Amino acid sequence: MSALARLEAMEAMAAVQLTEFRHRRLSDHPLVIVPLTMAGEAGAPLAAMVGSAKRSPKLLVVAQPRNRDQRFAFAAELGGIVMDYIDHCRRDRRAGSSRGKGVASFYTDAPQVLVPNPGGVKALADLGRTCRFRKTTGSYPVADIVPRLGMWLTFLVESAEQAGTSMLLPVTGMLGEHWATGQSVLEDQNLASLMAWIAPPDGLDVAQAMADAENPDVCPPAGPATAPSFDKYYLEPAIKRFATADPLAAAAAEAELRELIADQLKPTWRLMWQAISLLRGVPEAPRAAARFERDRASFTAYSDYQDAGGLPQRKQDAPIGAARRLSRLERALADFEADMAFDDPYVLADRRSVGEAFAGTVVAAEPGRIVTTDKNRRVPRPLVTVRTQDPTRLAAGTKLISPSMPASHRALIVSTIPDEDTSLVTVEIVGGMGQGLVPKPGSVPAQGQQVAYLPDPGWRPVPVFPDNDRVPWTHAAAADDTDEFHEAATEEWGNDD
């Protein structure tokens, strides 16, 4: 269905809606960051436009990106803005769910940083890695806020890897989840081009708006890289003028450079807030609130860790840590995909079209069926047969949930039998029927009822990983990384002039 939507968008030259709901939380006061980086200089920031209000952006510029002191002065200024925003999210904390004998408390809010595209996430990741290992004393000291910024940026970037979280998001990703365009997924990472499909400027059709979006003179790239023509003819000469200017002319040269970069960032800044306004018009999915609760818990836990003097994150995971991270990301992705399909009939239809879910009419039911378990307990296990026209590729024994039934409803595929152009899927109801032998009313689909099912990501036990001292030699680290902090703080690119 999603592929068909792209074809329809291409034929109609207009974006086509992919989902009924917005499956990401959208904060009332997100922090928008539009970063630019120096071409050919990994991790060297050039500028950023940042703010939590459309009409009051803050422009930060590194007049000489190759100068270490200026780079970390930029980081300190950005750190002040980011940490003020994070501290604002930490202004209120209340009791939450029980944990053991005590009661946990969580912040009532969590930060949300929005960047134009995945490249913006990568730019923040590079900046976080550059900053979090810096020392505030000794050789080449930086401001106290710099390593703190680096650790928080790294936390946000790592949260963005987990499906369903909303603390750091590329706006192109949020738009692409809700609208299909007639261009490739790669082209959808161009914010201006994507917005041309979804909401072309007044008086322009999509084709004209796309032509403007792809012209760097009309609409500069949303970063983090700038257009090569801009670098060659404008940026490089302006940086050279500033670098060679005498003290009297330096202020004018810097003002010229700031104005030049501001002109590159302002169109993207306006597009970001236009996109946010469009996304606010899409209703939030019901289960997004529960995912926000998990964001709050994660934010609270990391904030407490930082307050207790937490250390910077590792440069790379150890073997066991990498396996745990992969397991956590896989679980989060399965849960998020199931939540989307459960909440959203459009997403459910997409999964039905590829055989990952099915819907149909109940043609037979045994609501009174009772079985005896291995423990000699009699329990209700009704059988329901659903006739569906959907392609059915789910194996017998697959655990199911249903958006058509109460949230506690659970079922199990017993068999799938082809019947001409349809299939007869027999499922056994195994949960959500109450405690008695007679299922409570409404817990078992009735004959003639329309019902839909999709795989239940379910509760999966955490995989058992070996201890750190029992890692197989095939996965052991090549060298001891206990001096990682020292090595990172003395990397060559960290000590330039």
N, C-alpha and C positions, 0 to 999 in steps of 0.2 A: 504494500500500500504506500509506503514512503517513496519507493521508486516511481510508482505511478504518479504520486503527487508532484515529483520533480518534472516528469514528462508533461503533466498538465500545466505546470508553471511555465515551462519553456514554450508550450504551444500558445498559452494565453498571454505570455510576457507579463506576468504578475505573480507575486508570491502566493503560495497556497498554504493554508493553515494545516499544520501537522498534528497539533494537540489541542484539546479543549481547554486545558489548564496550563498555567505556568508552574513547573515542577521545582522551581528554585525560589527560595525566600528572597524577597527584595526589601532591603532595609528602608526605613523612612529617612535615614540619613547615611547613605553609603559614602565611603571615601573614594573619590575617583582619582586615579593616577594615570597620566598619559606620559610614559617614559620615552626618552630618546637615548640612544647609545652611539658611541663613536665608531664609525666604520673601521674595521680592521683592528680594533683594540678590544679584546675580550674583557668584559666586565668594566669597561671605562664609560661611566655615564656622561652624557652630553647635556641633558636637560630633563626637566619633568614639569608638567603642569598638574597641580594637585589641589584638591579642595573637596568639601562636602556640600557645597552650594553652587548652583550653576553660575550665579552672577559674581562670585568672589573667588576666582581661581588664584592660586599662588604660583608664580613662575620661578623656577629654580634653574640656574644656568651655570655650567662649568665652562668658564671662558677659555681655559686651556686644559682639555680633558687628559692630556698626558702628564699633567702636573699632579703629583701625589697629594700635596697639601690642599689643592683646590678640590680634588675629588672627595677627600674626606671632609672638607668644609661643606661641600654639597650634601654628603651623607648626614652630617650633623644637623644641617638645616632641615632636611627631609625627615630625619629622625625625630626632631622636635614636633613636627606636624603629625607624624604617624603616632607617636607616643601620646600626644594630647588626645588624639582620637581614641586610642585604645583605653586610656585612662577614663575618658568619658563613658565608654562602654562598661567600665568597672565601678560606676558610681553607686550601683544598688545591687545588693546580694541578699538572697532569701533562701529559706530552707527548702530543700527539694526532697527527693526520694530517700528512703532509708537505706543505710549501708551497714550491715552487721548490727552492732549495738548502738551505733550513733546515727545521727541524721545529717546527711550531706547538705551543703548549701551551695547554690550556684548563682552566678551573676545573671541578672534578668535580661541582659542583652549580650550580644556577641558582635565583634567587628565584621564589617563587610567591605572589602576592598575590590573595586571594579577597575579593570584595565581593558583596553580596546580589543585585544586578541591574545592567542596563546603566546605570541612573541613577547607581549608585555609581562606575562607570568615568568617567562624565561629571563627577562631583564631583571625582574625583582629577585629571582633565584640567584642570578650572578652577583647582584649587589649584596644580597644576604650573605653569600659565601665570602665575598670580598671583605665584608665588615665584621662578621661574627668572631673571627679569630684575632682581631686587632688588639694590641696591647695599649693600655692607657698610661703606662709608665715606661721608663727605659728608652731604648732607641726607637725612633719614629713613633712617638706616642700619638694617640688620637683622642678626641673628646670622649668623655664617659658614655655619651649616648650612642656612639657609633657601634660598638659591639652589641649593645642592647637592641638597636635597630636591626642589626644583622640576624640576631637570634629570633626576633619576632617575625621578620620577613621569611626566614627559613621555616618557621612554624606555619605561617600562612601558606607558603608554597607547598609544603608537605600535606597540608589539609586539602589543597586543591587537587591532589592526586586521588583523593578518595571520592568515589561517586556519591552524589547526593548532598555533599556539604556546600555551604554557600558563603564561606568566609573570604575566599579569594576566587573571583570568577572573571573570565573573559566575556565581554558583552557579546561578541560574535557567537560564542557558544550558546548563550542564553537565547539569542535570536534564532540561531540555527535549530535549536530544539523545538521551537514553536512554528517556524515558517520554513517551507521548502521553496527553493528558487530554481531557476532553469540553468544555473551555472554549477560548476564542480564544487565539491566540498572544499578543495583547496582555495578556490576563488572566494568562497564564503568567508574566508579569514580576512578578507579586505572589508573593513567596516563600511567604508563609503559605498563600495559596490553592493554589499548586502543590503544596506539601507536604501539604495536605489531601487532594488527589487521590491522591498517591503513598503516604503513610503517615499516615492520620488518627489522632488520639490514641485511646488505648484507651477503649472504651466509646462512641465516636462513629462514626456513618457519615459518608460523604463529604459529604452534603448538610448535616449539622449542623456538620461541621468547616469547610466553606466559609462557612457563615453566621457562624461565629466569626471566621474569617480576614478577612472583609469588615467586621467591626465594630471600629472603631478603639479603642473602649473595652476590648475583650477582647484584641485583637491589634493593637498600633500598627503603622503602615506601616513597611516595611523601609527607608524613606528613598530618596533623600536628602531628600525633602520630608516634612514632618510633616503630620498631619491638620489641616485648617483649624479644626476645633472645638478641638483641643488648643492651637493657636496663640492663638485668641481668648480662651479661658476660663482657660488655665493658663500658657502660655509668656509671653505678652505681659505679664500682670500680674507674673509672677515677675521678668522682666527689669527692669521699671519699679521694682519694690521694691529690686532690687539697685542700680540706677542712682541712686536717690534716698536710699538708706540713708546714715546718718551712719557715721563710721568704726567706732563701737562695734557697730553692727548689720550692717555689711557682710559680716562673716564668716558670720553666721547666714543672711543673704539668699543668699549664694553657695552655702552648703551646701544650702539648700532648692532652689535652681535645679539643682544637680548631682543631687540625689536625684530631682527631677522628670524630668530628661532620662535618667537611668539607668533609670528605670522604662519609658521609651519604647524604650530600646535593648536591654534584657535579653531580651525575647521573641525579637527577631531574632537576637541572639547565640546563643541556644539553638537556634533553627531552623537557623542556619548550621552548627553542629557536628553536628546531627542529619542534615542533608543530606550533610555530608562523610562521616559514618559510612555512610550508605546508598550513596554513590558508591564507597567503599572496598570494598563487597561486590560490585561489578561488576568482572569481570576486565578488565585493561588490554589493549588491542588490541596485536597483535605489532609493528606499525609505529610505535607511539607512542614507542618507545625511540629510533628514528632521528630523530624530530622533536624529542625532548628533546636530542639531540646538537646539533641546530641552535640550540636555545635556549641551550645552554651556549656555543656559539661566538659567538653574538650578544652574550650577557652578557659574555663575556670581552673581546670587541672594544670594547664601550662602556666597560667598566671601565678598560681600558688607555687609552682616549681621555680619560676623566676624570682618570686619574692623570697624564696628560701636560698637564693644564691646559686641557681642552676647553671650548669656548664653549657657551652655551645654544642650544637649538634655535631655528630661525626661527619667527616668528609664523605665517607661511604659506609654502608652497613657492613657489619661482620656477617659471616655466612648464616648464622642462626637468626640474627636480626633481619637479614634480607628475606629469609624464608617466612618469618613472622609477618613482615610488612606485606609480602606478596599475598599471603593467606588473608590478611586483613583487607587488602584492596579487593581481592576476589569476592569475599563475603559482602563487602559494601556494594559492589557492582551488582551482584545477584539480588540483593535486597532492594536497591534503587530501581532496577528494571521491573521487579515484581510490584513495587509501590506504584510506579507510573502506570502499569497496565491495570492494576486494581482500581486506581482513581479515574483513569482516563479512557473512555470508550474508543477514542481515535488510536491510542497506543495499543489497546487490546486488539483492535481490528488489524493493526500492522502485524502483531504477533500471530494472530489467527491466520493471516494470509501466508505465513511461512511455516505453519504447522506447529508453532510453539504454544498454542492455546486453541480452544475450540468453544463453540457456542451452538446451541440448537434447542430442540423441543424435547421435553421428557415424554417418551412414548410408553414407558412401563416403569412401575415402581413397586417395591416391596417394603413399605414403611414399617411393618411389624416384624421384620426378620431379626432373630436373636441367635447369637453364637456363643459357644463356650470357649473361653480362652485357655491357654496352657496352664494357667493357675486355677482352673476350674471355676472361673467366674462367668456368669451369664451377663452379656452386654448386648445392647442394641447395635446391629450392623445392617441398616437398611441398604437395599440395592436399588439403583436408579439407572435406567437406560436412556441415553440421549441420542437422538438422531441429528446428525450434523452434516452440513455440506462442506465444512472446512476440511482442508487436508489435515489428516491426523497422523502425527509422527511421534507421539508420546508413547513410551513403552509401558507395558503392564507393570504395576507396582509404583508408578510415579505418584508422588504425593501432590494433592491439588488444593487450591483455595479458589473461592468464587466471589467476584464482585456483585453477583446477583443475590447472594445469601448473606446472613449475618457474618460479622467479621470473624467470629470464632468457628465458623463452619470449616471442616476439613474432610477431605475425601481421598480415595485411592483408586487408580484405574485397575479394573479387573480384567477387561478384555476389550478389543476393538475388532469389529467384524465389518468388512466392506459389504455394502448393500446397494448395488447398481451405482448411481451417482452420489450416494451418501455413505455414511458410516454409522454404525450403531456402537456407541461407546458405553460400556457398563461400568459404573463407578460404585464403590462401597463407601457409605458415609461413616466416618470414624471419629468425628469430633464435633462439638458444638450442639449436642442434643440434650444436655442436662445430665443429671445424676441417676435418673430412674431408668427402668426398663422400657418405658414408653417415651419416645422422643418428644420433647416439648414442641408446642405448635410453631409452625414456620421454620423448623430446623431441618426438615427433609423436603426437597422439591416434590411438588405434586404433579401427577400426570397432566400433560398439556401445558405446563409452565415453561417459559423461556428461561434458560440458564446458561451461564458461561463459566468456564473453568480455565485456570492457568497453573503452571507448576508452582508449588510452594517452595520458596528458597529455604523456609523452615529454620528451625534452630539446628545449627550444625556444631558439633563439639569442636573445640579448638584442637587442631592437630598437635600431636605430641612430637616435639623436636628434641634432638639430643642435647645434652649439656654442652657448654662451650668448650670443655676440655675433651669432648668425645666427638668432635667434628671429623667426618671422614677426610682422609688425606686429599681426596679429589676436590674438596671444597674448602680446604684450609687456606687461610690468608698466606700470601707469599712472604710477608714480613710482619714483624711485630709493629703494631701501630699505636703503642702506648705513648709515644712522643708526638702524636698527631697534632696536638695543640701547638707545640713548639715549632714543628715543621711548617705548619700552615702560616704561622705568624712570621716566618722568615723566608717565605717564598720570594723568588726573584722579583715578581711583579709587585710585591708589596713594599719593596724598598727603593723604588725608583725616585728620581728627583723631579 
